[in-house]
C-alpha cells in the first residue's frame, strides 16, 4: 500500500512547531485507548515501505514534496528495474544445484537479503526546510569536519577498528539511523505501560524506555549513545524529547551516517496514529552548533503485527569487522611482498 503524505511547511517555521501534515486517513477514525486511558500506539510499525525514498529532495522539485503522476510513474519504473536486476542476479537453476542454495542460503536473491521499499509519492523524508534539503552547516560545524578530515589524513579505510563506522562495529546507529528506512531490519515496535512507553528498533536491537511523568533530564554532563528521552502526550500525539546525546554518537542519517552533531543537539519525535494501520512519524532536529536552522523529517509507518521481528545479535555474528581488518592486512602484506621482489 502506498501512503500519501503531503507536508505543508512555512519558511518561517519556529523550532518548537511542526510542519502541518495532510494525511489520507479514515475520517471517522478514533485513536483507541489503553486500559489506563493513554492513546494506544502499541504494535509493530516497520518503515520498510519507505525504503528508497530519499532523505533529501531533488533540488529541481523546489518546495514541492509531492510527485506528479508522471514523476511517480518514473519511480515505479525505477523500482521495476531494481526488481528485474535482483532476479537477474539470482540464477535459480544454479542455486538449486548448490548446497544451501535455496532462499535463505548463501546464494539467495537480493530480495531475501535486502528489503526493497514501495514507490511513494513523497519526494523526500525531509519536509522542513520547505525545499527538503538539509540546512547549511554552521562555521563551527565546518571547522569540526575539517579537523576530522585532518585527523584521518594518511590513513586507510581499515587501518584500525576505529576507522570503521559505529554501525560496522555494532555499537549504535543512533536515534535517527535506527528509525530511518534503509537496507533491512526496519522493524519498530512500541510497547506501553502506565507512565512509560518503550520504543524498540530492530537493527542493533536498540531500545528506549521513555518515562511520561515529567521528570527532568539528568545533568548535561552525562552523554549517551542514544541520549536521554522524556515523553508526554499532546492530544493523541506522543511527543518524545531526547537530550544528552554525545557528540561521539552516530550522525543524523541512514545507518547512523551523515553529519556528526554537537553535544547540544535536541531531537524531538512525534508519533501520531492517523488510522488503524498508519502512524505519522516526525523527527525534529535542533542543533545550533551544527546547522544554521532546525530541520524536520516526516514519513508514515505502516502497522504490521505479523512482521518477523527476530533477535539481532550484531556482536555475536559480526564477522565482517574481523574480515575487513584482516583483509586489509592481507592486502598490505601482498603489496609489501610485491615491492620486495
FIDREN-751633 format. One line per 5 residues: number of its first residue (from 1); their letters; for each residue x, y, z of N, C-alpha, C. Coordinates in steps of 0.05 Angstrom, whole numbers, plus 32768, in hexadecimal, padded with zeros to 4 digits. Example, Ala and Ser with C-alpha at 12.3 -4.5 7.8 and 13.67 -1.06 7.14 Angstrom:
BEGIN
1> AS> 8108,7F8E,809C,80F6,7FA6,809C,8108,7FBE,809C; 8101,7FD3,808E,8111,7FEB,808F,8102,8001,809D
***
This chain:
BEGIN
1> XXXXX> 8011,7FE8,8000,8000,8000,8000,8012,8019,8000; 800B,802C,7FEF,801A,8045,7FEF,800A,8059,7FFF; 8017,8066,8013,800B,8079,8024,8014,8095,801B; 8001,80A6,8014,8008,80C1,800B,8008,80D4,8022; 801E,80E2,8026,8020,80F6,803B,8029,8110,802E
6> XXXXX> 801B,8125,8031,8023,813F,8027,802A,8150,8040; 8042,815A,8041,804A,816A,8058,804A,8188,8050; 803A,8198,805C,8038,81B4,8056,804A,81C3,806A; 805E,81D1,8061,8071,81DE,8073,8072,81FC,806D; 807E,820A,807F,8082,8227,807C,809F,822D,8080
11> XXXXX> 80AA,823E,8070,80C6,8245,8072,80CC,8252,808D; 80B8,825E,8099,80BD,826C,80B3,80B5,825A,80CA; 80B4,8240,80C6,80AB,822E,80DB,80BD,8230,80F4; 80B1,8233,810B,80C0,8234,8124,80C9,8218,812B; 80DF,8216,813A,80EA,81FC,8140,80D8,81EB,8152
16> XXXXX> 80C6,81F8,8161,80B4,81E9,8172,809B,81DF,8164; 8098,81E7,814B,8080,81DF,813C,8086,81C8,812A; 8071,81BC,811F,8075,81A5,810C,8068,81AD,80F2; 8072,81A1,80DB,8065,81A4,80C2,8048,8199,80C5; 8035,81A5,80B8,801A,819D,80BA,8014,8187,80A5
21> XXXXX> 8010,816E,80AD,800D,8159,8099,7FF0,8157,808F; 7FED,8150,8076,7FD3,8149,806B,7FD5,812B,8064; 7FC8,811A,8073,7FCB,80FD,8070,7FB0,80F1,8067; 7FB1,80E0,8053,7F99,80D1,804C,7F94,80BC,8061; 7F7D,80BE,806E,7F77,80AB,8083,7F59,80A8,8086
26> XXXXX> 7F50,8095,8095,7F34,8091,809A,7F29,80A8,80A9; 7F17,80B8,809E,7F0D,80D0,80AB,7EFD,80CA,80C5; 7EF4,80B1,80C7,7EE5,80AA,80DF,7EF6,809C,80F4; 7F11,809C,80EF,7F22,808D,8101,7F26,809B,811C; 7F25,808C,8131,7F2B,8096,814C,7F41,8085,8158
31> XXXXX> 7F56,8092,8162,7F6C,8083,816E,7F63,8073,8186; 7F67,8059,8187,7F5F,804A,819F,7F6F,8051,81B7; 7F65,804A,81CE,7F72,8050,81E8,7F7B,8036,81F5; 7F91,8039,8205,7F9A,8023,8215,7F87,8021,822D; 7F88,800B,823C,7F77,8008,8254,7F7A,801F,8268
36> XXXXX> 7F91,802C,8268,7F96,8042,827B,7F91,805E,826E; 7F87,805E,8255,7F7E,8077,824A,7F90,8086,8237; 7FA8,807C,8231,7FBA,8089,821E,7FB3,8080,8202; 7FB9,8090,81EE,7FB6,8088,81D2,7FC6,806E,81CE; 7FBA,805B,81C0,7FC7,8041,81BC,7FD7,8041,81A2
41> XXXXX> 7FF2,8041,81A4,8003,8040,818D,8011,8026,818A; 800A,8012,819A,8018,7FF9,819B,8017,7FE9,8181; 802C,7FDC,817B,802D,7FCB,8163,8048,7FCD,8156; 804B,7FBF,813F,8063,7FC0,812F,805E,7FD3,8118; 8070,7FE6,8114,806D,7FFB,8100,8086,7FFC,80EE
46> XXXXX> 808C,7FE8,80DE,80A4,7FE9,80CD,80A3,8000,80B9; 80BB,800A,80B2,80BC,801F,809E,80C4,8015,8083; 80C1,7FFB,807F,80CB,7FEE,8066,80C0,7FFA,804D; 80A7,8001,804C,809B,800B,8033,80A7,8026,802A; 80B5,8034,803D,80C1,804E,8036,80DE,804B,802C
51> XXXXX> 80E9,8032,802C,8104,802E,8022,8104,8037,8005; 8117,8048,7FFE,8119,8052,7FE2,8110,806F,7FE0; 8101,8079,7FF4,80FA,8095,7FF4,8112,80A5,7FFE; 811D,80B8,7FEF,8135,80C6,7FF7,8131,80D7,800F; 8147,80D9,801F,8146,80EA,8036,8143,8108,802E
56> XXXXX> 8153,8110,801A,8152,812B,8010,8145,812B,7FF4; 8137,8141,7FEF,8127,8143,7FD6,8138,814B,7FBF; 8131,8141,7FA8,813E,814A,7F8F,8139,8168,7F8D; 814F,8177,7F89,814E,8194,7F89,813B,819F,7F74; 8137,8190,7F5E,8126,819B,7F48,8109,819B,7F50
61> XXXXX> 8101,818D,7F66,80E5,818D,7F6F,80DF,81A6,7F80; 80F4,81B4,7F89,80EF,81CC,7F99,80E0,81C6,7FB3; 80CB,81D5,7FB8,80BB,81D1,7FD1,80A5,81BD,7FCE; 80A4,81AE,7FB8,808F,819B,7FB4,8097,817F,7FBD; 8089,8175,7FD1,8091,815B,7FDC,807D,8145,7FD4
66> XXXXX> 806D,814A,7FC0,805A,8136,7FB5,805F,8133,7F97; 8066,811A,7F8F,806C,8115,7F73,8053,8117,7F62; 8057,811F,7F49,8041,811F,7F36,803D,8102,7F2D; 8027,80FC,7F1F,8022,80E1,7F15,8039,80D8,7F03; 8043,80EA,7EF2,8059,80E2,7EE0,8072,80DC,7EF0
71> XXXXX> 8078,80EC,7F04,8090,80E7,7F15,808D,80CD,7F25; 8074,80C8,7F2E,806F,80B0,7F3D,8073,8097,7F2B; 806A,809A,7F12,806D,8084,7EFF,808B,807E,7EFB; 809C,8092,7EFA,80B9,808E,7EF7,80C4,807F,7F0F; 80BA,8086,7F27,80C2,8077,7F3F,80BA,805A,7F3D
76> XXXXX> 80A1,8055,7F34,8098,8039,7F30,80AB,802A,7F1D; 80B2,8037,7F08,80C4,802A,7EF4,80DF,8025,7F00; 80E9,8037,7F11,8103,8032,7F1E,8101,801A,7F31; 80EC,8018,7F40,80E8,8001,7F51,80E6,7FE7,7F41; 80D8,7FE8,7F2B,80D5,7FD0,7F1A,80F0,7FC7,7F0F
81> XXXXX> 8101,7FDB,7F07,811C,7FD4,7EFD,812C,7FC7,7F13; 8129,7FD1,7F2C,8138,7FC6,7F42,812F,7FA9,7F47; 8115,7FA4,7F46,810B,7F89,7F4A,8115,7F76,7F35; 8116,7F80,7F1C,8120,7F6F,7F06,813E,7F69,7F0A; 814D,7F7D,7F13,8169,7F79,7F18,816E,7F65,7F2F
86> XXXXX> 815D,7F67,7F43,815F,7F54,7F5A,815B,7F38,7F50; 8147,7F34,7F3E,8142,7F1A,7F34,8158,7F10,7F21; 8163,7F23,7F12,8179,7F1C,7EFF,8192,7F14,7F0E; 8196,7F20,7F26,81AE,7F1A,7F36,81AC,7EFF,7F43; 8194,7EF3,7F42,818F,7ED9,7F50,8189,7EC4,7F3C
91> XXXXX> 819C,7EB2,7F36,8199,7E9C,7F23,818C,7E85,7F32; 8171,7E82,7F2F,8162,7E6F,7F3E,816C,7E52,7F39; 8172,7E4B,7F20,817A,7E30,7F1A,8195,7E2A,7F27; 81A8,7E3D,7F26,81C2,7E39,7F33,81BF,7E37,7F51; 81AC,7E47,7F5B,81A8,7E46,7F78,819E,7E2B,7F82
96> XXXXX> 818B,7E20,7F72,8180,7E06,7F79,8196,7DF0,7F79; 81AA,7DF4,7F69,81BF,7DE0,7F67,81D5,7DE5,7F7B; 81D3,7DFA,7F8B,81E7,7E01,7F9F,81DD,7DFA,7FBA; 81EE,7DEC,7FCA,81E6,7DE6,7FE6,81DE,7E00,7FF5; 81C7,7E00,8001,81BE,7E18,800F,81B5,7E2D,7FFC
101> XXXXX> 81AE,7E26,7FE4,81A8,7E3A,7FCF,818C,7E43,7FCF; 817B,7E38,7FDF,815F,7E42,7FE0,815E,7E5E,7FEC; 8147,7E6B,7FEA,8144,7E85,7FF7,814B,7E83,8014; 815C,7E95,801D,8166,7E94,8039,8182,7E89,803A; 818C,7E7E,8023,81A7,7E74,8022,81BB,7E89,8019
106> XXXXX> 81D4,7E80,8015,81EA,7E94,800F,81E7,7EA1,7FF4; 81D7,7E95,7FE2,81D3,7EA1,7FC7,81B6,7EAB,7FC4; 81AA,7EB3,7FD9,818E,7EBD,7FD8,818D,7ED6,7FC7; 8175,7EDB,7FBC,8171,7EF3,7FAC,8172,7F0C,7FBE; 8179,7F23,7FB2,8179,7F3C,7FC2,815F,7F41,7FD1
111> XXXXX> 8149,7F39,7FC5,812F,7F3E,7FD1,812C,7F30,7FEC; 813C,7F1B,7FF1,813C,7F0E,800B,814F,7F1B,801E; 8166,7F24,8014,817B,7F30,8025,8175,7F4D,802B; 8168,7F5B,8019,8163,7F77,801C,8145,7F7C,801C; 813E,7F94,8026,8122,7F9C,8026,811E,7FB3,8012
116> XXXXX> 810D,7FAE,7FFE,8107,7FC3,7FEB,80EC,7FD0,7FF3; 80EB,7FEA,7FF1,80D2,7FF8,7FF8,80BE,7FF7,7FE2; 80AA,8009,7FE3,8096,800B,7FCF,8096,8028,7FC4; 808F,802C,7FAB,808E,8047,7FA0,807C,8059,7FB1; 8085,8071,7FB6,8076,8085,7FC6,8073,809F,7FB7
121> XXXXX> 805E,80AD,7FBD,805A,80C8,7FB2,806B,80DC,7FC1; 8072,80D6,7FD9,8082,80E8,7FE9,809E,80EA,7FDD; 80A8,8102,7FD9,80C1,8107,7FCA,80D9,8106,7FDC; 80D6,810B,7FF6,80ED,810B,8008,80E3,8107,8025; 80F5,80FC,8035,80EE,80F9,8052,80EF,8114,8060
126> XXXXX> 8102,8125,8057,8103,8140,8063,80EC,8151,8058; 80DD,815C,806B,80C6,816D,8063,80C9,818A,806A; 80DC,8190,807C,80E2,81AB,8083,8100,81AD,8089; 810E,81BF,807B,8106,81D6,806B,80F4,81CD,8053; 80E4,81E0,8049,80D1,81DA,8034,80DD,81CE,801B
131> XXXXX> 80F7,81D2,8016,8103,81C7,7FFE,810C,81AA,8002; 8108,819F,801A,810E,8183,801F,812C,817E,8020; 813C,8192,8024,8159,818F,8025,8163,8195,8041; 8178,8187,8049,8184,818B,8063,818F,81A8,8064; 818B,81B7,807A,8195,81D2,807C,81B4,81D3,807A
136> XXXXX> 81BE,81EB,8075,81DB,81EF,8073,81E8,81EA,808E; 8201,81E1,808E,8210,81DD,80A7,821A,81F8,80B1; 821B,81FA,80CB,8226,8212,80D8,8244,8212,80D4; 8251,8229,80D7,826F,822A,80D6,827C,8217,80EA; 826F,8215,8101,827A,8203,8116,827A,81E6,810D
141> XXXXX> 8264,81DE,8100,8262,81C2,80F6,8276,81BE,80DF; 8279,81D1,80CE,828C,81CF,80B8,82A9,81CB,80C3; 82AF,81D9,80D9,82C9,81D6,80E5,82CD,81BA,80F1; 82B7,81B0,80FD,82B9,8194,8108,82BE,8180,80F2; 82B0,8184,80DB,82B3,8172,80C4,82D0,8173,80BA
146> XXXXX> 82DB,818B,80B8,82F6,818F,80AD,830A,8181,80C0; 8305,8184,80DA,8317,8177,80EE,8316,8159,80EC; 82FE,814E,80E8,82FB,8131,80E5,8309,8127,80CC; 8307,8136,80B6,8315,812E,809D,8333,812F,80A2; 833C,8144,80AF,8359,8146,80B4,8363,812F,80C5
151> XXXXX> 8353,8127,80D9,835B,8111,80EB,835D,80F7,80DC; 834E,80F4,80C6,834F,80DB,80B6,8362,80DB,809F; 836F,80F2,809B,8381,80F5,8084,8397,80E0,8086; 839B,80D2,806F,83B0,80BD,806E,83A7,80A2,8078; 838F,80A0,8082,8385,8086,808C,8374,8078,8076
156> XXXXX> 8375,805E,8078,8364,804E,8066,8349,804A,8071; 8337,803E,8062,831B,803A,806C,8319,8024,8082; 832F,8015,8086,832E,7FFF,809A,8349,7FFB,80A7; 8356,8011,80AE,836F,800F,80BD,836A,8005,80D9; 8352,800B,80E4,834B,8004,80FF,832D,8001,8100
161> XXXXX> 8323,7FF3,8115,8306,7FF1,8118,82F9,800D,811C; 8309,8020,8125,82FE,803B,8129,82F9,8049,810E; 8303,803E,80F8,82FE,804A,80DE,82E3,8042,80D3; 82D7,802E,80E0,82BD,8025,80D6,82A6,8033,80E6; 828F,8033,80DA,8278,8041,80E6,826F,8034,80FF
166> XXXXX> 8260,8043,810F,8254,8037,8127,8240,8021,8120; 8234,8023,8108,8222,800E,80FE,8232,7FF5,80F8; 8248,7FF8,80E9,8259,7FE1,80E3,8262,7FD3,80FD; 8266,7FE3,8112,8271,7FD8,812B,825B,7FCE,813E; 8242,7FCF,8134,822B,7FC5,8144,8227,7FD4,815E
171> XXXXX> 822E,7FEE,815E,822B,7FFE,8177,820F,800B,8176; 8209,801B,8161,81F0,8029,8160,81ED,8036,8144; 81D4,803A,813C,81CF,804A,8124,81C3,8065,812D; 81C0,8069,8148,81B4,8081,8152,8196,8081,814E; 8189,8096,8158,816C,8098,8156,8163,8099,813A
176> XXXXX> 816F,80AC,812A,8166,80AF,810E,816C,8096,80FE; 8184,808C,8100,818B,8074,80F0,817B,805C,80F7; 8171,805B,810F,8161,8043,8118,8145,8044,810D; 813B,805B,8105,8120,805E,80FB,811E,8061,80DD; 8131,806F,80D1,8130,8075,80B4,8132,805B,80A4
181> XXXXX> 8121,8059,808F,811F,8041,807F,8138,803C,806E; 8144,8024,806F,815B,801E,805F,8162,8001,8061; 816C,7FF5,804C,8179,7FDA,804B,8166,7FC4,8053; 8163,7FBF,806E,8153,7FA9,8078,814F,7FAD,8096; 813E,7F9C,80A2,8139,7F9D,80BF,812E,7FB8,80C7
186> XXXXX> 8119,7FC1,80B9,810D,7FDB,80BF,80F6,7FDA,80D3; 80F7,7FC6,80E4,80E1,7FC4,80F8,80E2,7FD9,810E; 80CB,7FE3,8115,80C8,7FF5,812C,80B0,7FEA,813C; 80B3,7FE9,8156,809D,7FDF,8167,8099,7FF2,817F; 8080,7FF6,8185,8078,8007,819C,8069,7FF6,81B0
191> XXXXX> 8072,7FF7,81C9,8064,7FE9,81DF,805F,7FFE,81F4; 8047,7FFD,8200,803F,8011,8214,8038,8004,822F; 803D,8014,8244,8035,800D,825F,802E,8027,826D; 801F,8026,8283,8018,803F,8290,8031,8050,8297; 8033,8068,828C,8049,807A,8291,8062,8076,8280
196> XXXXX> 8061,8062,826E,8079,805D,825E,8071,8054,8242; 8083,805A,822F,8081,804F,8214,809C,8044,820C; 809D,802C,8202,80B6,8020,81F9,80B6,8020,81DA; 80CC,8029,81CF,80D0,802B,81B2,80E7,8018,81AB; 80E2,8004,819B,80F6,7FF0,8194,80FC,7FF1,8176
201> XXXXX> 8115,7FF3,816F,811E,7FF2,8153,812C,7FD7,814E; 8125,7FCB,8137,8130,7FB0,8131,814E,7FB0,812D; 8159,7FC2,811D,8175,7FC1,8116,8186,7FC8,812F; 8199,7FB8,8135,81AB,7FBB,814C,819A,7FBB,8166; 8182,7FB0,8165,8170,7FAD,817C,8171,7FC4,818F
206> XXXXX> 816D,7FDD,8185,816B,7FF4,8196,8150,7FF5,81A4; 8150,7FFF,81BD,8136,8001,81CB,8138,8019,81DE; 8122,8029,81DE,8121,8040,81F0,8108,803D,8201; 810B,8040,821B,80F4,8040,822E,80EF,805E,8235; 80D9,8069,822C,80D4,8085,822D,80C0,808B,8244
211> XXXXX> 80C8,8098,8259,80B5,80A0,826E,80A4,80B7,8266; 808B,80B7,8270,8077,80CB,8269,806F,80DC,8280; 807E,80DB,8296,8075,80E7,82AF,8081,8103,82B4; 808E,810E,829F,8098,812A,82A1,80B3,812D,82B0; 80C0,8117,82B6,80DA,8118,82C3,80EE,8127,82B2
216> XXXXX> 8101,8136,82BD,8114,8144,82AD,8129,8132,82A1; 8137,813C,828D,814E,812E,8282,8164,812E,8296; 8176,811B,8296,818D,811C,82A8,81A0,8132,82A1; 81B5,8135,82B0,81C9,814A,82AC,81D3,814A,828F; 81D7,8162,8284,81E1,8164,8268,81FD,8158,8265
221> XXXXX> 820A,8153,827C,8225,8147,827A,8224,8129,8273; 820C,811D,8276,8209,8101,8270,8201,80FE,8252; 8212,80F1,8242,820D,80EE,8226,820A,80D1,821F; 81F7,80CA,820D,81F1,80AF,8206,81EF,80AB,81E8; 81F2,8092,81DF,81F0,808C,81C3,81D5,8093,81B8
226> XXXXX> 81C0,808C,81C6,81A4,8091,81BD,8198,80A8,81CD; 81A7,80B6,81DD,819D,80CC,81EC,818A,80C4,8202; 817D,80D8,820E,8169,80D3,8223,814E,80DD,8219; 813A,80CC,8218,8120,80D2,820D,810B,80D7,8223; 80FB,80EB,821F,80E4,80F1,8231,80CC,80F7,821F
231> XXXXX> 80B5,80EC,8227,809D,80EE,8217,8085,80FB,8224; 8073,8104,8214,8059,810E,821E,8044,810C,8207; 802B,810D,820F,8016,810C,81FB,800C,8129,81F4; 8009,812D,81DA,7FFD,8146,81D1,7FE5,813D,81C0; 7FCD,813C,81CD,7FB6,8130,81C1,7FBB,8112,81BD
236> XXXXX> 7FB8,8109,81A5,7FBD,80EC,819F,7FDA,80E8,8195; 7FEA,80FC,8195,8006,80FA,818B,801A,80F6,81A2; 802B,80E2,819F,8040,80DE,81B2,8058,80EF,81A9; 8061,8101,81BB,8078,8112,81B6,808F,8109,81C7; 80A5,8102,81BB,80BD,80F8,81C9,80D4,810B,81C4
241> XXXXX> 80DE,8117,81D9,80F5,8129,81D7,810E,811B,81E1; 8123,811B,81D1,813C,810E,81D9,8153,8122,81D9; 8160,8123,81F0,8178,8134,81F4,818F,8122,81FD; 81A5,812E,8205,81BC,811F,8210,81C8,810B,81FC; 81C5,8111,81E2,81D1,8100,81CD,81EE,810A,81C9
246> XXXXX> 8201,80F7,81CE,821D,80FF,81CB,8225,8105,81AF; 8238,8117,81AB,8243,811D,8191,8251,8105,8184; 8257,80F1,8195,8264,80D8,818C,824F,80C5,817F; 8236,80CB,8182,8220,80BA,8178,821F,80BC,8159; 8211,80A9,814C,820F,80AA,812F,8203,80C4,8124
251> XXXXX> 8207,80C9,810B,81FC,80E1,80FE,81DE,80DE,80FA; 81D2,80F3,80EF,81B6,80F3,80EA,81B2,80EB,80CD; 81AF,80D1,80C8,81AC,80C7,80AD,81A7,80AA,80AD; 81A2,809E,8096,819C,8081,8095,81B4,8071,809F; 81AF,805C,80AD,81C3,804B,80B9,81D6,805B,80CC
256> XXXXX> 81CE,8072,80D5,81DF,8081,80E7,81F5,8090,80D9; 81F3,8092,80BE,8207,80A1,80AF,81FE,80BF,80AF; 820B,80CE,809E,8203,80EB,809C,8213,80FC,80AF; 820A,8115,80B1,8219,8129,80C0,8219,8123,80DE; 8231,8125,80EA,8233,8122,8107,822A,813C,8114
261> XXXXX> 821C,8139,812A,8210,8150,8138,8221,8158,8150; 8218,816D,815E,8225,8175,8177,8218,8169,818F; 8223,816E,81A6,8217,8164,81C0,81FC,8172,81C6; 81F6,8188,81B8,81DF,8198,81BF,81C6,8190,81AF; 81C7,817B,81A0,81B1,8174,818F,8198,816C,819F
266> XXXXX> 8181,8173,8196,8167,8169,81A1,8157,815D,818A; 814D,8145,818E,813C,8138,817A,8121,8135,8186; 810D,813E,8178,80F1,813C,8181,80E1,812B,816C; 80D6,8115,8176,80C7,8103,8165,80AA,8105,816B; 8099,8101,8157,807C,8101,815B,8070,80E9,814D
271> XXXXX> 8060,80DA,815C,8053,80C2,8152,8035,80C7,8152; 8029,80C8,813B,800C,80CD,8139,7FFE,80B7,8129; 7FEC,80A9,8136,7FDE,8094,8128,7FC7,80A1,8118; 7FC7,809D,80FE,7FB3,80AA,80ED,7F9E,8097,80E2; 7FA3,807D,80E6,7F8F,8069,80DF,7F96,804F,80ED
276> XXXXX> 7F87,803A,80E9,7F8D,8021,80F7,7FA8,8016,80F0; 7FB1,801C,80D8,7FCA,8010,80CF,7FE0,8024,80C6; 7FDC,803D,80CA,7FEF,8051,80C2,7FF5,8064,80D9; 800F,8069,80DE,8018,807C,80F1,802A,8091,80E3; 8026,80AA,80E8,8037,80BF,80DD,804E,80C3,80F1
281> XXXXX> 8067,80BF,80E8,807F,80C3,80F8,808D,80DC,80F0; 8096,80EC,8104,80A4,8105,80FF,80BD,8106,8110; 80D3,8110,8105,80EB,8115,8114,80F5,8131,810F; 80F6,8141,8124,80FE,815D,8123,811A,815F,812F; 812D,816A,8120,8149,816B,8128,8151,8188,812D
286> XXXXX> 815B,818E,8145,8163,81A9,814C,817F,81A9,8159; 8192,81B3,814A,81AE,81B4,8154,81BA,81CE,8149; 81B8,81E4,8157,81C2,81FD,814D,81E1,81FE,8149; 81EF,81EA,8154,820C,81E9,814F,8214,81D9,8137; 81FF,81CE,8129,8205,81BE,8112,81F7,81C8,80F9
291> XXXXX> 81DD,81CE,80FB,81CD,81D7,80E4,81C3,81F3,80E8; 81C1,8202,80D2,81B9,821E,80D3,819D,8222,80DD; 818C,820D,80DC,8171,820E,80E6,8167,81F2,80EC; 8153,81EF,80FC,8147,81D4,8101,813C,81C9,80E7; 8138,81AF,80E7,812D,81A2,80CF,811D,8189,80D8
296> XXXXX> 810C,817F,80C6,80F9,816B,80CD,80F6,8156,80B7; 80F5,813D,80C0,80EE,8126,80AE,80D2,811C,80B6; 80C3,8111,80A3,80A8,8108,80A9,80A1,80F3,8094; 8096,80DC,809E,808D,80C7,808B,807A,80B4,809A; 806A,80A5,808B,8057,8092,8097,8064,8077,809D
301> XXXXX> 805A,806B,80B3,8061,804F,80B9,8048,803F,80B7; 804A,8028,80AB,8033,8016,80A7,8034,7FFF,80BB; 801E,7FFC,80CA,801D,7FE7,80DE,801D,7FCB,80D1; 802D,7FB9,80DD,802D,7F9D,80D4,8034,7F8B,80EB; 8020,7F82,80FA,8025,7F72,8111,802F,7F56,810A
306> XXXXX> 802F,7F4E,80F1,803A,7F35,80E8,8057,7F38,80DF; 8062,7F50,80E2,807D,7F54,80DA,8090,7F42,80E9; 80A3,7F35,80DB,80B5,7F22,80E8,80CB,7F31,80F8; 80C6,7F37,8111,80D8,7F46,8122,80E9,7F32,8131; 8101,7F2C,8127,8112,7F18,8133,812A,7F25,8141
311> XXXXX> 8138,7F15,8150,814F,7F1F,815F,8164,7F29,814B; 8171,7F3F,8151,8186,7F4A,8140,81A0,7F49,8151; 81AE,7F32,814F,81C6,7F2E,815F,81DE,7F39,8150; 81E1,7F53,8150,81F5,7F61,813F,8211,7F59,8147; 8219,7F5C,8160,8234,7F56,8169,823A,7F38,8165
316> XXXXX> 8227,7F28,816C,822B,7F0B,816C,8231,7F01,8150; 8226,7F0E,813C,8229,7F05,8120,8239,7F18,810F; 8248,7F2A,811C,8256,7F3F,810D,8271,7F36,8102; 8270,7F25,80ED,8288,7F1C,80E1,8293,7F30,80CD; 8282,7F43,80C5,828B,7F56,80B0,82A2,7F67,80BA
321> XXXXX> 82A1,7F70,80D3,82B6,7F82,80DD,82D1,7F73,80DD; 82D1,7F5A,80E7,82E9,7F4A,80E6,82F3,7F46,80CA; 82E0,7F40,80B8,82E8,7F3B,809C,82F3,7F54,808E; 82E6,7F6B,8094,82EF,7F84,8088,830C,7F8A,8091; 8311,7F88,80AB,832C,7F8F,80B5,8341,7F7A,80AC
326> XXXXX> 833A,7F60,80AD,834D,7F4C,80A5,8352,7F4D,8087; 833D,7F54,8077,8340,7F57,805B,8353,7F6E,8054; 8350,7F84,8063,8362,7F9B,805F,837F,7F94,8065; 8383,7F84,807A,839E,7F7C,8081,83AA,7F6A,806C; 8399,7F58,8061,83A2,7F46,804C,83AA,7F56,8033
331> XXXXX> 839A,7F6B,802C,83A0,7F7C,8015,83BB,7F8A,801A; 83BF,7F94,8032,83D8,7FA2,8038,83F0,7F8F,8036; 83ED,7F76,8040,8403,7F63,803F,8409,7F5C,8022; 83F4,7F58,8012,83F7,7F52,7FF6,8406,7F68,7FE7; 83FE,7F81,7FED,840C,7F98,7FE1,8429,7F9A,7FE9
336> XXXXX> 842E,7F94,8003,844A,7F94,800D,845A,7F7F,7FFF; 844F,7F67,7FFC,845E,7F51,7FEF,8464,7F58,7FD2; 8451,7F64,7FC4,8455,7F6C,7FA8,846B,7F81,7FA6; 846B,7F93,7FBA,8480,7FA8,7FB9,849B,7F9E,7FBE; 849D,7F88,7FCD,84B8,7F7D,7FD4,84C3,7F6A,7FBF
341> X> 84B2,7F63,7FAA,84BC,7F51,7F96,84CE,7F60,7F82
***
